[in-house]
Amino acid sequence: MPNSIDYVDNSGGTLAHYNMLQRIRDFAGDNGWEVLRYDAAPANRELILKGSGYTGEEEIFVGFRTYQSVSADYYNLVAAGFTGYVSGNSFDTQPGAMLSGVPAHNNRIDYWLTLNPQRIALTMKVGTPVYEAAYLGKFLPYARPSQYPYPVVTGGMLNGVPATRFSDTSHSVPYKGARANFGMRFNTGAWRQVECYPWNNANLAGATTQQRDTGANYPRTPIVLSDSQGVYGELDGLIHVSGFNNAVENTFVDADGKTWVVFQDVWRTGFNDYYALRMD
């Protein structure tokens, strides 16, 4: 499946975060996702997509929109997961909506965008620079489709849609431990906060522990979702990787010939502040 590594800026008189939304629309629409809505007329521009999964018969609903403030100098995206689509509803009131803000920029955004039929993952480099991430769609469940028919997550950088600029020092990628900016949809219809392994294991990814490379080969730990009631599955094409003797935007190739790119958590550069994204 495809990936796009490129940048957008404010050339042509359009702000970069608007161009980023259009780039997601074009790339997803050209690679198997159905564009249900793209509205570039309002200030908060909207994109809603439907994926068909690996069976070609599924309905996976995700979306992005913009929100911004000139006076507060933030220009952000919203990552969203839905359980359906109603054409007459606003973006925020789509069925089962969970929203998570993703700080972006009105100037240049370098991005790594990758998708397959069941999920979309994005990392953006903005500002000083810092690295912002989103993951929308299905994960790889440890259950049969009859047990768990809609195993989706919504992962952005912020809890809801607050007025937060990329320079904020408290926000973090959704994968590190148990975070309010990461929600998993359960069969009850509710989005619940779950833990992400290995960041929930202090022996593997604690403040004073770290994995190391062996001859420049790093342990590649799957990001597994769990809570006190069970272990549910793992993210598709995202792994934990050590930051020991490592650096942001490093790449490696796995045994299947897939390229992975290493990213840091916003501005953080500790041993356990890194993850890798597969370029599908």
C-alpha positions in Angstrom: 0.0 0.0 0.0 1.1 3.6 -0.5 2.7 6.3 1.5 3.5 10.0 0.9 6.5 11.8 2.3 6.4 15.5 1.3 5.6 18.9 2.6 3.0 21.6 2.3 3.4 25.3 2.9 1.4 28.5 2.5 2.3 29.1 -1.1 -0.5 30.2 -3.4 -2.2 32.2 -0.6 -3.6 29.1 1.3 -2.4 28.3 4.8 -0.4 25.2 5.3 -2.9 23.4 7.5 -5.6 23.9 4.9 -3.2 22.5 2.3 -2.4 19.5 4.6 -6.1 18.7 4.8 -6.4 18.8 1.0 -3.3 16.6 0.7 -4.9 14.0 3.0 -8.1 14.1 0.9 -6.2 13.7 -2.4 -4.0 10.9 -1.2 -6.7 8.9 0.5 -9.1 9.3 -2.3 -6.5 8.2 -4.9 -5.7 5.1 -2.8 -9.0 3.3 -2.1 -10.7 5.5 0.6 -14.1 7.0 -0.4 -14.4 10.8 0.2 -17.8 11.3 1.7 -17.4 15.0 2.4 -14.8 17.6 1.6 -16.0 21.1 2.4 -13.4 23.9 1.9 -15.8 26.8 2.2 -16.0 27.4 6.0 -13.0 28.5 8.1 -13.1 25.0 9.7 -12.7 22.9 6.6 -14.0 19.3 6.8 -13.0 15.9 5.4 -14.8 12.7 6.1 -13.6 9.4 4.6 -14.8 5.8 4.4 -12.5 2.8 4.2 -13.5 -0.7 3.1 -11.0 -2.7 5.0 -9.1 -5.7 3.7 -12.3 -7.6 2.9 -13.5 -4.7 0.7 -16.9 -4.9 2.4 -16.3 -3.0 5.6 -17.3 0.5 6.5 -14.6 2.4 8.5 -15.4 6.0 9.1 -12.7 8.6 9.9 -12.2 12.3 9.4 -10.1 15.4 9.7 -11.0 19.0 10.0 -9.2 22.3 10.7 -9.6 24.8 13.5 -7.5 27.9 14.1 -7.1 31.3 15.7 -5.1 34.1 14.2 -4.9 36.0 17.5 -3.7 32.9 19.5 -1.4 31.8 16.6 -2.5 28.2 16.3 -3.5 26.4 13.1 -4.6 22.8 13.9 -6.2 19.7 12.6 -8.8 17.5 14.3 -8.5 13.7 13.9 -11.8 12.0 14.4 -13.3 8.5 14.4 -17.0 7.8 13.7 -19.3 4.8 13.8 -21.3 6.0 10.7 -22.0 8.9 8.4 -25.0 11.1 8.2 -24.8 13.7 5.4 -27.0 16.2 7.2 -25.0 16.2 10.4 -22.1 18.5 11.1 -18.6 17.0 11.5 -18.7 17.1 15.3 -22.1 15.4 15.4 -21.4 12.5 13.2 -22.5 9.1 14.8 -20.2 8.1 17.6 -17.8 10.9 17.0 -14.5 11.0 19.0 -12.4 14.1 18.3 -8.7 14.8 19.1 -6.8 17.9 18.1 -3.5 17.7 16.3 -1.3 20.9 16.4 -0.2 21.9 13.0 1.0 25.2 11.4 0.1 27.9 8.9 3.6 27.7 7.5 5.6 24.7 6.2 4.5 21.3 7.4 6.7 18.3 6.5 4.7 15.1 6.7 4.8 11.3 6.6 1.4 9.9 5.6 0.7 6.2 5.2 -2.5 4.3 4.8 -3.9 0.8 4.0 -7.5 -0.2 3.5 -8.3 -0.1 7.3 -6.3 2.7 8.8 -4.6 6.1 8.2 -1.5 7.2 10.1 0.2 10.6 10.0 3.2 12.3 11.5 3.8 16.0 10.9 6.9 18.1 11.6 6.0 21.7 12.4 7.3 24.8 14.0 10.5 24.7 16.0 10.4 21.8 15.0 8.2 19.4 16.9 6.5 16.1 15.7 2.7 15.7 15.9 0.9 12.4 15.2 -2.5 10.8 14.4 -3.8 7.3 13.9 -7.4 6.6 12.7 -9.2 3.4 11.9 -8.8 -0.2 12.7 -6.2 -1.9 14.8 -5.3 -5.6 14.7 -7.7 -7.2 17.2 -7.1 -10.4 19.2 -10.6 -11.4 18.5 -12.8 -12.8 15.7 -15.0 -10.4 13.7 -18.1 -12.0 15.2 -16.7 -11.1 18.7 -15.5 -7.6 17.9 -16.9 -6.3 14.6 -15.6 -2.7 14.7 -12.2 -2.6 16.4 -11.2 1.0 15.7 -9.3 3.7 17.6 -8.9 7.4 17.5 -5.5 8.8 18.3 -4.5 12.5 18.2 -2.4 14.8 20.3 -4.9 16.6 22.4 -7.9 15.7 24.7 -10.7 17.0 22.6 -10.3 20.2 20.6 -8.6 22.7 22.9 -7.0 26.0 21.9 -3.5 24.6 22.0 -0.5 25.6 19.9 2.3 23.3 18.8 4.7 25.0 21.2 2.7 23.7 24.2 5.0 21.5 26.3 2.4 19.2 27.9 0.8 17.4 25.0 2.1 14.0 23.9 1.6 11.3 21.3 -1.5 9.1 22.0 0.5 5.9 22.3 2.4 6.5 25.5 0.7 4.6 28.3 -2.9 5.5 29.1 -3.9 8.9 27.6 -7.1 10.8 27.2 -6.2 11.6 23.6 -6.4 7.9 22.6 -9.8 6.2 22.5 -10.7 2.6 21.6 -14.3 1.9 20.6 -15.9 -1.0 22.5 -18.9 -3.1 21.5 -21.0 -1.0 23.9 -20.5 1.9 21.5 -18.4 3.8 24.0 -14.9 5.1 23.4 -12.7 4.1 26.3 -9.2 5.1 27.4 -6.9 2.1 27.3 -3.2 1.5 28.0 -0.5 1.1 25.4 2.3 -1.4 25.9 5.2 -1.2 26.3 4.9 2.3 27.8 2.6 0.9 30.5 5.4 -1.4 31.6 8.1 0.4 33.7 10.5 -2.5 33.3 10.6 -2.0 29.6 9.8 1.7 29.1 10.1 3.3 32.5 11.8 6.6 33.5 15.1 4.8 34.3 15.0 1.8 32.0 15.5 1.5 28.2 16.1 -1.0 25.5 19.3 -0.8 23.5 20.4 -1.7 20.1 22.7 -4.6 19.2 24.9 -3.7 16.3 22.5 -0.9 15.2 19.5 -3.4 15.3 16.8 -2.3 17.7 14.1 -4.3 19.4 10.8 -3.6 17.6 8.0 -3.8 20.2 4.4 -3.9 19.1 2.1 -1.3 20.6 -0.5 -3.5 22.4 -3.8 -2.2 23.7 -5.1 -3.3 27.1 -6.9 -2.4 30.3 -7.8 -4.2 33.5 -10.4 -6.2 31.7 -8.3 -7.7 28.9 -5.7 -7.4 26.1 -7.4 -6.3 22.9 -4.9 -6.1 20.0 -2.1 -4.0 18.6 -1.7 -1.0 16.3 -1.2 -1.6 12.6 2.2 -0.4 11.4 3.3 1.4 14.6 5.9 0.1 17.0 7.9 1.3 20.0 11.6 1.7 19.3 14.4 2.8 21.7 15.9 6.2 21.4 19.3 4.9 22.6 21.9 6.0 20.1 18.9 6.7 17.7 17.6 9.9 16.2 14.4 11.3 14.8 13.7 10.6 11.1 16.1 7.6 11.0 14.9 4.8 8.9 15.3 1.0 8.8 14.0 -1.8 6.6 12.3 -4.9 8.0 12.5 -8.5 6.8 9.5 -7.9 4.5 11.3 -5.0 2.7 9.1 -2.4 4.4 10.7 0.9 5.4 10.0 2.3 8.8 10.7 5.9 10.0 11.6 6.8 13.6 9.8 9.7 15.2 10.0 11.5 18.6 7.2 12.5 20.9 6.7 16.2 20.1 9.9 17.8 21.5 11.0 15.0 23.7 14.2 13.0 23.1 14.5 10.6 26.0 15.1 6.9 25.5 11.4 6.0 25.6 10.1 9.0 23.6 10.4 7.3 20.2 8.1 5.2 17.9 8.4 4.0 14.4 5.8 4.3 11.6 5.7 1.8 8.7 5.7 3.3 5.2 3.0 1.1 3.6 
